[in-house]
Amino acid sequence: MIDIERLSEAELIALHNRIVDRLRELQQQRVQQGMTQVSPWRCGELHDERR
């Protein structure tokens, strides 16, 4: 566990930036996983000959 009370301003900023970067990575992974799961169904729907 990190004791944030002992961190300098620069260390807090660096930690904040790393947390934000990691959250973006995780969100991007979720988006990509969602696209992979939905993609085959949506492609079939887009090519429906009844339209």
C-alpha positions, -999 to +999 in steps of 0.1 A: +000+000+000+013+035-009+012+061+019+002+091-002+008+115+027+046+109+023+047+116-015+060+148-029+039+169-053+058+155-083+054+119-071+016+125-066+014+139-101+033+109-116+011+085-097-020+103-109-008+102-145+000+064-142-035+057-128-052+077-156-031+058-182-040+025-167-077+033-166-076+043-202-058+010-211-085-010-192-113+010-209-098+004-243-095-034-236-132-034-226-142-016-258-121-040-280-136-071-262-171-057-267-164-051-304-151-086-308-182-101-291-207-080-310-189-078-344-200-111-360-236-105-351-236-069-364-218-078-397-245-104-404-272-079-396-257-053-420-256-078-448-292-090-444-305-095-480-341-088-470-334-051-469 
